[in-house]
Amino acid sequence: MNWESAAFDAIVVGGGHNGLVAAARLAGEGKRVLVAEAGSHTGGAAVTSEITPGYSVPAVAHLLEGFPRRIERKLKLARHGLRYAARNVATVALDRDGKHLLLPRTRKEFAAFREALPKDAEAYREYVAHRRALAGLVAPLLGERPPELADPDAFRRFLRRSVWRAMLKGGSTMQSLLRVLPEAIGDRLDVEFESPLLKGALAFDATLGGAEGPYAPGTSFRAILREATRLQGQGACLPAGGMGALADALAAAIVASGGEIRLDTEVSRFLVEEGKATGIVLSSGVEIRAPLVLSAISPSVTMLELAGARHVETGDIHELRNFSPRGTAAKINLALDRLPQFTGLAPELHGARLLIAPSLAELDETSLAAQNGDLPLEPVMELLLPSVADPSLAPEGQHVISIIVHNIPHEMEGGWETHREALVQRVIRTLGGYAPEIADAMIAGEILTPHDIERKYGLAGGDWHQGDIRLDRLLVSRPAPGYSRYRTPLPGLWLCGAGSHPGGGVTGLPGWVAAGAALERGNT
């Protein structure tokens, strides 16, 4: 392509799902958009990959939980090929003795839940209602641009809206949220429930993707934030064809609106002229100009490497460097010659989201091991057999299994290469306690450490949250106070990736809200 003759209204750097969402929104508003992706595929970590010929699996992320239906409809993704193999996927906490626990979604399932845990059933009903009420206060904030701290009037309006929402839900709801903020999820669950299996499953959801154990302060709020993200979405869904189907539909929406996507297009730096970002410079030396540049890659790389530290205030340099993501989960994908049989698991639940987190104590032990740089003896994990709902992912009668291994050290002494096989063996041995023939069914597989995820899928630090999601790293503090509204101090340059509000996961919200903010600014 003759880049010099191309005219673009906006350039999006990074073709992960947030970059694609931002580009699709801009293109849908009539902007001529270019997406520059350094890798050979779009979607970032939300892609489908082939383990071995004929066996495909969601490479890293394997369920769509928080992607809003309003974004899907606005971008007409169904028209561009997005379909679902399964919706409202169930969650099952696996038990070593085969007394598995289905977290209820319906009255019928709740009746079975009550039979299994008569002492915990009503407490669970109240817990879920309370968590959803608190999440209802948080959820609207996830789809909004954070307030401008330097504008007292704007900040007061933000506070009034938040207080008004709280009043509509009852003043006690806000008071309850404030009490929950500093709590440890383990302490909360120990008070409310007896079942170790139930407590382990609920705490797993609150800590997944983070480095903190269940007894760390603030993890109760993380459970609320996870629920708020789900409320923004449409339930746990499995796209037909795997997670890559979402990226494919977004890419099709961009192209249909006149945008362009260029793969294997590495950006070496931003063009900065007269104190403004005016385009990008490719590694080949080619310059491409546009009045609007959005970066879907990590804020630290965006500002300190591509923009250059000379365009960043000294205090902001410290903030951005401290925000460097560090992933704490590994991914293992396996091709199987049969459907693995989990002892005691009903056939209709083999397509569910399966959790191995037997108790708070065992979840805490894996967290402590990871913090000490050690592999857990018995890993805790989230499993999905996507080929049960989507047979296109494997040959007839055969299957793939997608495993997210929680509480894995980001760094290992001597490097990961000497520990990879040990992790795989511990995962398979733990799985064998639930599905005894799993080792015999294996045909091929792959393991992705946090470093592999970063290298292969462009996810900084291998961290799907793209930075801590503690209270002091959210809203006006994400990724740093001067960058929390997507617009950077360098005019013309915007952030639109998961390092910005509201954070990681496959939600598309950072890209959507950032593009909206950039459009609004461009029209004023």
C-alpha positions in Angstrom: 0.0 0.0 0.0 1.1 3.5 -0.7 0.9 4.9 2.8 1.9 8.4 1.8 -1.3 8.8 -0.2 -3.6 7.4 2.5 -5.8 9.9 4.5 -7.1 8.8 7.9 -9.2 10.6 10.5 -8.0 8.2 13.2 -5.4 5.6 13.9 -5.8 2.9 16.5 -2.6 1.2 17.6 -3.2 -2.4 18.7 -5.8 -4.8 17.3 -6.9 -6.5 20.5 -10.6 -6.5 21.2 -10.6 -3.1 22.8 -8.8 -1.5 19.9 -11.2 -3.2 17.5 -14.2 -1.9 19.5 -12.8 1.6 19.5 -12.1 1.5 15.8 -15.5 0.0 15.0 -17.2 2.8 16.9 -15.2 5.5 15.2 -15.7 3.9 11.7 -19.4 3.7 12.4 -19.5 7.4 13.0 -18.0 8.0 9.6 -14.3 8.3 10.5 -11.7 6.8 8.2 -9.9 4.5 10.5 -6.7 2.6 10.4 -6.0 -0.2 12.9 -2.2 -0.9 13.1 -1.6 -4.4 14.7 2.0 -5.6 15.2 1.0 -9.2 15.3 -0.3 -11.6 12.6 -3.9 -11.7 14.0 -6.5 -9.4 15.6 -8.2 -10.1 18.9 -5.2 -10.1 21.2 -5.8 -12.8 23.8 -9.4 -13.2 22.7 -8.7 -15.5 19.8 -9.2 -19.1 18.7 -6.0 -21.1 18.0 -5.3 -24.6 16.7 -3.6 -27.0 19.2 -3.0 -29.6 16.6 -4.7 -30.1 13.1 -8.4 -30.4 13.6 -8.5 -29.3 17.3 -9.1 -25.6 18.0 -9.6 -23.9 21.3 -10.0 -20.4 22.8 -6.4 -19.5 23.2 -6.4 -17.5 26.4 -9.8 -16.0 27.3 -12.5 -18.7 26.9 -15.8 -17.2 27.9 -17.5 -13.9 27.1 -19.0 -12.6 30.4 -19.0 -8.9 30.4 -19.4 -7.8 26.7 -22.4 -5.5 26.7 -25.4 -6.4 24.5 -25.8 -2.7 23.7 -22.3 -2.6 22.1 -23.0 -5.8 20.2 -26.3 -4.3 18.8 -24.8 -0.9 18.0 -22.0 -2.5 16.0 -24.4 -5.0 14.4 -22.0 -7.9 15.2 -24.7 -10.5 14.5 -24.9 -9.2 11.0 -21.1 -9.6 10.8 -21.2 -13.2 11.8 -21.2 -13.3 15.6 -23.2 -16.3 16.9 -23.2 -18.2 20.2 -22.8 -21.9 20.8 -23.9 -21.5 24.4 -25.4 -18.8 26.6 -25.8 -18.5 30.3 -23.2 -21.2 30.9 -23.6 -22.9 34.3 -20.9 -22.9 37.0 -20.1 -26.2 38.8 -17.7 -26.5 41.8 -16.1 -29.9 41.4 -15.8 -32.1 44.5 -13.2 -34.8 44.9 -15.8 -37.3 46.1 -18.1 -36.6 43.2 -20.6 -34.5 45.2 -20.3 -31.6 42.8 -22.1 -28.3 43.4 -24.1 -26.5 40.7 -24.4 -22.8 41.5 -28.1 -22.3 40.9 -29.6 -20.2 38.1 -33.2 -21.3 38.3 -35.7 -22.3 40.9 -35.4 -26.0 40.0 -31.6 -25.7 40.4 -32.0 -23.9 43.7 -34.2 -26.7 45.0 -31.4 -29.2 44.3 -28.9 -26.8 45.8 -31.0 -26.7 49.0 -31.0 -30.4 49.2 -27.3 -30.6 48.8 -26.5 -27.7 51.3 -29.6 -27.2 53.5 -27.6 -25.1 56.0 -26.2 -22.8 53.4 -29.1 -22.4 50.9 -30.9 -19.4 52.3 -27.6 -17.7 53.2 -26.5 -18.2 49.6 -29.8 -16.7 48.3 -29.2 -13.6 50.5 -25.6 -13.4 49.6 -26.4 -13.4 45.8 -29.1 -10.8 46.3 -26.8 -8.6 48.4 -23.9 -8.9 46.0 -26.1 -8.0 43.0 -27.6 -5.0 44.8 -24.1 -3.7 45.5 -23.0 -4.5 42.0 -26.0 -2.5 40.7 -24.4 0.6 42.2 -21.0 -0.1 40.6 -22.2 -1.4 37.2 -23.2 2.0 35.7 -19.8 3.5 36.5 -18.1 0.9 34.3 -19.6 2.3 31.2 -19.0 5.9 32.0 -16.0 8.2 31.6 -14.5 8.9 35.1 -15.0 12.4 36.4 -12.6 15.2 35.9 -10.9 15.9 39.2 -9.6 19.3 38.0 -13.2 20.3 37.3 -15.1 20.7 40.6 -18.5 21.1 38.9 -18.0 17.9 36.8 -16.9 16.0 39.9 -19.9 17.2 41.9 -22.3 16.1 39.1 -20.6 12.7 39.1 -21.1 12.4 42.9 -24.8 13.6 42.6 -25.5 10.9 40.0 -23.9 8.3 42.2 -25.7 9.4 45.3 -29.0 9.5 43.4 -28.6 5.9 42.2 -27.8 4.9 45.7 -30.9 6.6 47.0 -33.1 4.8 44.4 -31.7 1.5 45.7 -32.1 2.5 49.4 -29.5 4.4 51.5 -28.6 1.2 53.3 -27.2 -0.2 50.0 -24.5 2.5 49.8 -23.7 2.1 53.5 -23.3 -1.6 52.9 -21.0 -1.0 49.9 -18.8 1.2 52.0 -18.5 -1.5 54.7 -17.6 -4.1 52.1 -14.8 -2.1 50.4 -12.0 -3.1 52.8 -13.2 -6.6 53.6 -11.5 -9.9 52.7 -13.8 -12.2 50.8 -12.5 -15.2 52.9 -13.6 -13.5 56.2 -17.0 -12.7 54.7 -17.6 -16.3 53.4 -16.4 -17.9 56.7 -19.1 -15.9 58.5 -21.9 -16.7 56.1 -21.3 -20.3 55.0 -20.4 -23.7 56.2 -19.6 -25.6 53.0 -15.8 -25.5 52.1 -16.7 -26.2 48.5 -19.1 -23.3 48.2 -16.7 -20.9 49.9 -13.9 -22.0 47.6 -15.9 -21.4 44.5 -17.1 -17.9 45.5 -13.6 -16.9 46.6 -12.1 -18.2 43.3 -14.3 -15.8 41.4 -13.3 -12.9 43.6 -9.5 -13.5 43.2 -9.1 -14.9 39.7 -6.5 -13.0 37.8 -5.1 -11.2 40.8 -2.2 -11.9 43.1 -4.1 -11.6 46.4 -5.4 -14.6 48.4 -8.9 -14.8 49.7 -7.9 -13.3 53.1 -6.4 -10.2 51.5 -8.2 -6.9 52.3 -10.3 -5.6 49.4 -11.1 -8.9 47.9 -14.8 -8.6 48.8 -15.0 -5.6 46.6 -13.4 -7.5 43.8 -16.3 -10.0 44.0 -18.7 -7.0 43.7 -16.7 -5.7 40.7 -16.8 -9.1 39.0 -20.6 -9.2 39.5 -20.9 -5.6 38.2 -19.0 -6.6 35.1 -21.3 -9.5 34.5 -24.3 -7.1 34.9 -22.8 -5.0 32.1 -22.7 -8.1 30.0 -25.2 -10.8 29.0 -24.2 -13.8 31.1 -21.4 -16.3 30.4 -21.4 -17.0 26.7 -19.4 -19.1 24.3 -19.1 -17.7 20.8 -19.5 -20.3 18.0 -16.0 -20.9 16.7 -14.4 -19.8 19.9 -13.5 -16.4 21.2 -11.9 -15.5 17.9 -15.4 -15.1 16.5 -15.8 -11.9 18.4 -12.6 -10.4 16.9 -13.7 -11.6 13.4 -17.1 -9.9 13.8 -15.5 -6.6 15.0 -13.0 -6.7 12.2 -15.8 -7.2 9.7 -17.7 -4.3 11.2 -14.7 -2.0 10.8 -14.1 -3.0 7.2 -17.8 -2.7 6.3 -17.7 0.9 7.6 -14.7 1.8 5.4 -12.0 1.2 8.0 -8.7 -0.6 7.3 -6.8 -3.2 9.4 -3.2 -3.8 8.8 -1.5 -6.8 10.4 2.3 -7.2 10.9 2.4 -3.4 11.2 4.7 -2.5 14.0 4.6 1.1 15.4 8.0 2.3 16.5 6.9 5.7 17.8 4.2 8.4 17.6 4.7 11.4 15.4 4.7 14.5 17.7 4.7 17.9 16.0 4.3 21.2 17.7 3.4 19.5 21.0 0.6 17.3 19.5 0.4 13.6 18.4 -0.2 13.7 14.7 0.3 10.1 13.6 2.6 7.1 13.8 6.0 6.0 12.5 6.2 2.3 11.5 9.3 0.2 12.2 9.9 0.5 8.4 10.2 4.2 8.8 7.0 5.0 7.0 5.0 7.9 8.6 1.2 7.8 8.7 -0.7 10.9 9.8 -4.1 11.4 11.4 -5.4 14.1 13.8 -6.5 11.4 16.2 -4.4 8.5 17.6 -5.8 5.9 20.1 -3.6 3.4 21.8 -5.0 0.0 22.9 -1.7 -1.2 24.2 -0.4 -0.8 27.8 -0.3 2.8 29.1 3.3 2.5 30.1 4.4 1.4 26.7 2.2 4.0 25.1 3.6 6.9 27.0 7.2 5.9 28.0 8.2 4.1 24.8 6.0 5.2 21.8 5.4 8.8 22.9 8.7 9.1 24.8 9.4 10.0 28.4 10.2 13.6 27.3 6.4 14.1 26.8 5.5 12.8 30.3 5.6 14.7 33.6 8.2 13.3 36.0 5.6 12.3 38.6 3.6 10.5 35.9 6.6 8.5 34.8 6.7 7.0 38.3 3.0 6.2 38.3 3.1 4.6 34.9 6.1 2.5 35.6 4.5 1.2 38.8 1.4 0.2 36.8 3.3 -2.4 34.8 1.0 -5.5 34.6 2.1 -8.9 36.0 0.0 -11.8 35.1 -0.7 -14.6 37.7 -2.5 -17.1 35.6 -1.3 -19.8 33.1 -3.3 -21.4 30.3 -3.2 -25.0 29.4 -5.1 -26.2 26.3 -5.5 -30.0 25.5 -6.7 -32.0 22.6 -8.5 -35.2 23.8 -9.6 -38.3 21.9 -12.8 -38.7 24.0 -15.0 -36.7 26.3 -13.4 -36.9 29.8 -15.7 -38.4 32.4 -15.7 -36.5 35.6 -16.7 -38.8 38.4 -20.3 -38.0 39.6 -20.9 -35.2 37.1 -24.2 -35.3 35.2 -23.7 -35.6 31.4 -25.5 -32.3 30.8 -23.0 -30.5 32.9 -19.9 -31.5 31.0 -20.3 -28.2 29.0 -20.4 -26.1 32.2 -17.7 -23.9 33.6 -16.0 -26.2 36.0 -14.1 -25.0 39.0 -11.4 -26.8 41.1 -11.1 -24.8 44.3 -12.0 -27.2 47.0 -11.8 -24.7 50.0 -10.6 -21.3 51.1 -7.6 -23.0 52.8 -6.4 -24.6 49.5 -7.1 -21.4 47.6 -5.0 -19.5 50.1 -2.2 -22.0 50.0 -1.9 -21.6 46.2 -1.8 -17.8 46.6 1.0 -18.0 49.2 3.0 -20.4 47.0 2.7 -18.0 44.0 3.7 -15.0 46.1 6.8 -17.0 47.2 7.7 -17.9 43.6 6.6 -21.5 43.9 4.3 -23.7 42.0 1.2 -24.9 43.9 1.2 -28.6 44.7 -2.5 -28.9 43.8 -3.4 -26.0 41.4 -6.8 -24.3 41.5 -8.3 -23.8 38.1 -11.2 -23.1 35.8 -12.0 -25.6 33.1 -14.1 -25.5 30.0 -14.9 -28.1 27.4 -16.0 -25.8 24.6 -16.3 -28.6 22.1 -19.3 -30.0 24.1 -21.4 -27.0 23.0 -19.5 -26.3 19.8 -18.6 -29.6 18.0 -16.8 -27.6 15.2 -13.8 -27.2 17.5 -12.8 -30.9 17.3 -13.4 -34.0 15.2 -16.6 -35.9 15.8 -16.5 -37.7 19.2 -13.3 -35.9 20.3 -12.8 -32.8 22.3 -10.7 -29.9 23.5 -10.3 -28.7 27.1 -9.4 -25.1 28.1 -7.8 -24.7 31.5 -7.0 -21.4 33.3 -4.6 -22.1 36.1 -5.0 -19.5 38.9 -2.3 -18.4 41.3 0.8 -19.0 39.2 4.1 -17.1 39.8 4.8 -14.4 37.2 8.5 -15.2 37.6 10.2 -18.6 38.4 13.7 -19.0 39.7 15.9 -20.0 36.8 13.2 -19.1 34.3 10.0 -20.7 33.3 11.5 -23.3 30.9 12.8 -25.5 33.7 9.3 -25.5 35.4 6.9 -25.9 32.6 6.7 -29.6 32.7 6.3 -29.6 36.5 3.3 -27.3 36.2 1.7 -29.5 33.5 2.2 -32.7 35.6 0.6 -31.1 38.6 -2.3 -29.9 36.7 -2.9 -33.3 35.1 -2.5 -35.1 38.4 -5.0 -32.8 40.0 -7.4 -33.2 37.2 -7.0 -37.0 37.4 -8.5 -36.8 40.9 -11.8 -35.7 39.3 -11.6 -37.3 35.8 -9.4 -40.4 36.2 -8.9 -41.1 32.5 -7.9 -37.6 31.5 -4.2 -38.5 31.0 -5.0 -41.4 28.7 -7.3 -39.2 26.6 -4.6 -36.6 25.8 -3.5 -36.3 22.1 -1.7 -32.9 22.2 -1.5 -29.8 24.2 0.1 -26.5 24.9 1.0 -24.5 28.0 1.1 -20.7 28.1 2.9 -19.1 31.0 2.3 -15.3 31.7 5.4 -14.6 29.6 4.1 -16.8 26.7 0.8 -15.0 26.8 2.6 -11.6 26.5 4.9 -12.8 23.7 2.3 -14.7 21.7 -0.8 -12.6 22.2 0.5 -9.2 23.0 -1.1 -9.0 26.5 1.4 -6.9 28.5 2.8 -8.9 31.4 0.4 -11.8 30.5 -2.1 -10.0 32.7 -5.7 -10.0 31.5 -6.6 -7.2 34.0 -3.8 -5.1 32.6 -2.8 -3.7 35.9 -4.0 -4.0 39.5 -7.8 -3.7 40.1 -7.4 -2.5 43.7 -9.6 0.4 44.8 -6.6 2.8 44.4 -6.2 1.8 40.8 -9.8 2.3 39.6 -11.8 5.2 38.2 -9.8 8.5 38.5 -6.6 6.6 39.4 -6.5 4.2 36.4 -3.9 4.1 35.1 -2.8 7.3 36.7 -4.7 10.4 37.8 -3.7 12.5 34.8 -4.8 9.7 32.4 -8.0 8.4 33.8 -10.3 10.0 31.2 -8.6 8.3 28.3 -7.2 11.6 26.9 -3.4 11.8 27.7 -1.6 15.1 28.4 -0.2 14.8 24.9 -3.0 16.4 22.7 -4.3 14.1 20.0 -3.3 10.9 21.9 -5.9 8.8 23.7 -5.8 5.5 25.6 -8.4 2.9 24.8 -7.0 -0.4 26.2 -7.7 -2.5 29.3 -5.1 -0.5 31.3 -7.7 2.3 31.4 -11.1 2.4 33.1 -12.9 0.0 33.8 -10.1 -2.5 33.3 -9.5 -5.9 31.8 -11.6 -8.9 30.8 -13.3 -9.2 27.4 -15.8 -6.3 27.9 -14.9 -3.9 25.1 -15.8 -1.0 27.5 -12.4 0.8 27.6 -12.4 0.9 23.8 -16.1 1.9 23.5 -16.0 4.7 26.1 -12.6 6.0 25.0 -13.8 6.3 21.4 -16.9 8.1 22.5 -14.8 10.5 24.5 -12.5 11.2 21.5 -15.5 11.7 19.2 -17.1 14.1 21.7 -13.8 16.1 22.0 -13.4 16.2 18.3 -16.9 17.7 17.9 -16.4 20.5 20.4 
